[in-house]
Structures are given as C-alpha cells and as structure tokens.
C-alpha cells in the first residue's frame, strides 16, 4: 500500500496552522491578544447628558409668583393706609371735634338730628365699665364711662331719681332717657310725659334733681331741653334717636334688666347688680 505523506510541520491535516511553535509568516507583525481589534473599534465614550432629562429652573413661574405676591402686598398696604387716613372721619358740631364714622362711639352728628331745633351733640368716646360715682361733662349725662349694670329701659317709669352711672349704660344700648324736674313740672304735664314712655321699649323716665328746665331728653351723645310736655320736638327726638343704628354704640343689646327694675339705684349711688 502507498504511504500517506506527513503534513508539513506546523500544519494539521486540515491545513490550519497549529498553535504550536510553528514559525510566523515572514513580514506579518505580531499583535498581542490584548491589543487585538484596537484599530477597528471606536474608543468607548461616556454617554452625553440628555437635554430632555435635565431639570430646568422654571423662571417664568417664579417671576409670575413674585409679581402676584408684590401686587397683593401693595393692595393690602393701600387699603390699610386708606382706612387709617380718613375712612369716614368728619367734623362734628361738638366743638369742632374730629370723629370717625368707623368708631361707634365717635360718630359724626346725624343729619336728621341737626333738624331738631335746640338739640346739642357731643362726642362721647369713653365707654369703660367702672364702679363708684363718676363726674360727667353734662347734666344729665349723655355718655361716657358707666356702671356695668344698666338701668331697665323697657318703657320704665321710675318714681325716684336713678344713678347717672346706670342710666348712661342704657343710653349705650340705644335708649332715650327722659328726665324731668319734679319741682317745676306740673302733675298734668308729668301725666302727659308718661304717655310717651310707659310700656314702650327703649324708653325710660325718671325725675332729675336740679334740672335746669322742666324736661330734658338724652340719647348717646345727644341732648334736648324743653319746657313743656306738649313740645313736638319730644316726639321728633324719640323718633330720630331711639335705637338708631347710626347712633347706638351697642346696637342690638337688650334694654331689659328685671333686677334693676325691681331694685333701682338711687341718685349718687350706682347699683352694681
């Protein structure tokens, strides 16, 4: 039989070069396994930041918010300044005093009250509850500090003089307090005067020591002196100032005080209830 020729050194029978120590082809440079393919692949680069994924500062929203806040602050300051600089303040007839319509104790004089001949008006801004006797700026008084226990004014006719301090408190509630001089007013005039008051809510009648005229009428800040129970200004005063929203400091407060009605105070000696 014919013998097969052995393959050339360094080649297998399939013609592939073995990894053995065969000689390299002349002219072919040696390439290390670590650098294999280095010339054909591009170098690895870090991925760039996506514009879409970046958090952008919302400057438009920020400036809009700032503008709204500044505008609101300007409006608030303007309202406060306007309110303080004269919201309804005007000059009254009480010695040219400046009064503020926003303060129920410092109202300007009511226009309808000005139509009543002989009526006087004074600002009575003090309204604290105090104990003991008080010296008032008018007689009878038309307002000011007073006792915390108000005189009943549910059409009450008092046979004796009551304390100023209790009477002023009922004026604060919107009552009209009619007083008379028991030494200068006749019995017939007194009977007629009682017809205005008896049983009518927000009215009270009592004698008053040393009153300079036979009759006087008081509401908070307002006063009228008359000589006769038939004077038409009495009805005019009551209709204009009794429980008037514009002149009553504590509008809506009750005039009923059964405890005082049963045990009224005496002149110069206020009752504390």
ROKOL-451331 format. One line per 5 residues: number of its first residue (from 0); their letters; for each residue x, y, z of C-alpha. Coordinates in steps of 0.25 Angstrom, whole numbers, plus 5000, padded with zeros to 4 digits. Layout:
! residues N
NUM = A = X:Y:Z | ...
//
This chain:
! residues 273
0 = XXXXX = 5000:5000:5000 | 5004:5014:4998 | 5008:5022:5010 | 5002:5036:5013 | 5011:5047:5013
5 = XXXXX = 5012:5054:5026 | 5007:5069:5026 | 5017:5080:5027 | 5022:5084:5040 | 5012:5093:5047
10 = XXXXX = 5000:5090:5040 | 4989:5080:5043 | 4984:5070:5033 | 4973:5080:5030 | 4983:5091:5026
15 = XXXXX = 4981:5100:5038 | 4993:5105:5045 | 4995:5099:5059 | 4996:5107:5071 | 5009:5100:5073
20 = XXXXX = 5023:5106:5072 | 5022:5108:5056 | 5029:5120:5050 | 5021:5132:5047 | 5019:5137:5033
25 = XXXXX = 5030:5146:5028 | 5026:5161:5028 | 5014:5159:5037 | 5015:5167:5050 | 5012:5161:5063
30 = XXXXX = 4999:5166:5070 | 4997:5164:5085 | 4984:5158:5089 | 4981:5170:5098 | 4982:5179:5086
35 = XXXXX = 4975:5171:5076 | 4964:5179:5069 | 4969:5192:5075 | 4970:5198:5062 | 4956:5195:5057
40 = XXXXX = 4947:5198:5069 | 4944:5213:5073 | 4948:5217:5087 | 4937:5216:5098 | 4931:5229:5101
45 = XXXXX = 4923:5234:5113 | 4908:5236:5109 | 4905:5251:5108 | 4894:5257:5116 | 4881:5258:5110
50 = XXXXX = 4874:5271:5109 | 4861:5265:5111 | 4865:5259:5125 | 4872:5271:5130 | 4864:5279:5141
55 = XXXXX = 4862:5293:5137 | 4859:5305:5146 | 4844:5309:5144 | 4848:5324:5143 | 4835:5328:5137
60 = XXXXX = 4827:5322:5148 | 4836:5328:5159 | 4835:5342:5153 | 4820:5341:5152 | 4818:5337:5167
65 = XXXXX = 4827:5348:5171 | 4819:5358:5163 | 4806:5353:5169 | 4811:5354:5183 | 4817:5368:5181
70 = XXXXX = 4803:5373:5176 | 4796:5367:5187 | 4805:5374:5197 | 4803:5387:5190 | 4788:5385:5191
75 = XXXXX = 4788:5382:5206 | 4796:5394:5209 | 4787:5403:5201 | 4775:5398:5208 | 4781:5400:5222
80 = XXXXX = 4786:5414:5219 | 4773:5418:5213 | 4765:5413:5225 | 4774:5420:5235 | 4775:5433:5227
85 = XXXXX = 4761:5436:5228 | 4750:5425:5226 | 4738:5433:5229 | 4745:5443:5238 | 4738:5457:5239
90 = XXXXX = 4736:5469:5247 | 4724:5469:5257 | 4717:5481:5264 | 4723:5477:5277 | 4733:5488:5278
95 = XXXXX = 4739:5484:5264 | 4744:5471:5269 | 4748:5461:5259 | 4740:5448:5259 | 4742:5435:5252
100 = XXXXX = 4730:5428:5246 | 4736:5414:5247 | 4736:5416:5262 | 4722:5414:5268 | 4726:5423:5280
105 = XXXXX = 4731:5434:5271 | 4721:5436:5260 | 4718:5449:5253 | 4706:5456:5256 | 4693:5450:5250
110 = XXXXX = 4688:5459:5239 | 4673:5457:5243 | 4677:5461:5257 | 4682:5474:5252 | 4668:5477:5248
115 = XXXXX = 4663:5477:5263 | 4664:5492:5268 | 4672:5493:5281 | 4678:5480:5280 | 4692:5478:5284
120 = XXXXX = 4702:5467:5281 | 4716:5464:5287 | 4725:5452:5284 | 4725:5442:5296 | 4737:5433:5293
125 = XXXXX = 4739:5428:5307 | 4731:5415:5310 | 4738:5407:5320 | 4731:5399:5331 | 4735:5405:5345
130 = XXXXX = 4730:5405:5359 | 4727:5416:5368 | 4722:5430:5365 | 4726:5437:5352 | 4727:5452:5349
135 = XXXXX = 4721:5455:5336 | 4722:5466:5326 | 4708:5469:5325 | 4696:5469:5334 | 4688:5459:5331
140 = XXXXX = 4700:5452:5325 | 4699:5447:5310 | 4710:5437:5310 | 4724:5433:5315 | 4729:5423:5325
145 = XXXXX = 4718:5416:5333 | 4714:5405:5342 | 4713:5391:5337 | 4699:5389:5342 | 4689:5396:5332
150 = XXXXX = 4676:5403:5336 | 4664:5396:5331 | 4658:5403:5319 | 4646:5395:5315 | 4637:5407:5316
155 = XXXXX = 4640:5408:5330 | 4635:5420:5339 | 4643:5422:5351 | 4637:5429:5363 | 4651:5434:5368
160 = XXXXX = 4664:5439:5362 | 4673:5427:5358 | 4688:5428:5357 | 4695:5434:5345 | 4704:5423:5344
165 = XXXXX = 4693:5412:5342 | 4685:5422:5333 | 4697:5424:5323 | 4699:5409:5321 | 4685:5409:5316
170 = XXXXX = 4688:5420:5306 | 4699:5412:5301 | 4689:5401:5297 | 4680:5411:5289 | 4670:5416:5299
175 = XXXXX = 4665:5430:5301 | 4665:5435:5315 | 4655:5446:5318 | 4657:5453:5331 | 4648:5464:5338
180 = XXXXX = 4649:5474:5349 | 4639:5470:5360 | 4638:5484:5365 | 4636:5491:5352 | 4627:5481:5344
185 = XXXXX = 4613:5481:5348 | 4605:5468:5350 | 4597:5469:5338 | 4610:5471:5330 | 4616:5459:5336
190 = XXXXX = 4604:5450:5333 | 4605:5455:5318 | 4620:5452:5318 | 4617:5438:5323 | 4609:5435:5311
195 = XXXXX = 4622:5435:5303 | 4629:5425:5311 | 4620:5415:5318 | 4622:5401:5312 | 4630:5406:5300
200 = XXXXX = 4643:5398:5299 | 4656:5406:5299 | 4650:5418:5307 | 4651:5421:5322 | 4646:5433:5330
205 = XXXXX = 4651:5438:5344 | 4652:5451:5352 | 4665:5458:5352 | 4670:5467:5363 | 4672:5482:5360
210 = XXXXX = 4669:5480:5345 | 4671:5494:5338 | 4658:5492:5330 | 4645:5485:5333 | 4648:5474:5323
215 = XXXXX = 4661:5468:5316 | 4663:5457:5307 | 4676:5449:5305 | 4682:5438:5296 | 4696:5435:5294
220 = XXXXX = 4703:5448:5290 | 4690:5456:5288 | 4682:5465:5298 | 4670:5474:5297 | 4664:5483:5308
225 = XXXXX = 4649:5487:5306 | 4639:5494:5315 | 4626:5486:5312 | 4621:5472:5310 | 4614:5477:5298
230 = XXXXX = 4626:5481:5291 | 4626:5474:5277 | 4641:5473:5278 | 4640:5462:5289 | 4633:5452:5279
235 = XXXXX = 4643:5457:5268 | 4655:5453:5277 | 4650:5440:5281 | 4646:5436:5266 | 4660:5440:5261
240 = XXXXX = 4669:5435:5272 | 4663:5423:5279 | 4670:5411:5275 | 4676:5417:5263 | 4687:5408:5256
245 = XXXXX = 4696:5420:5253 | 4696:5426:5267 | 4695:5414:5276 | 4709:5409:5280 | 4703:5395:5285
250 = XXXXX = 4692:5393:5275 | 4684:5380:5278 | 4687:5380:5293 | 4675:5378:5302 | 4669:5388:5310
255 = XXXXX = 4662:5378:5319 | 4668:5377:5333 | 4658:5372:5343 | 4667:5372:5354 | 4670:5387:5353
260 = XXXXX = 4655:5390:5351 | 4651:5383:5364 | 4662:5389:5372 | 4667:5402:5364 | 4679:5410:5369
265 = XXXXX = 4677:5424:5375 | 4684:5437:5371 | 4698:5437:5374 | 4699:5423:5378 | 4700:5414:5366
270 = XXX = 4696:5399:5367 | 4705:5388:5363 | 4694:5378:5362
//
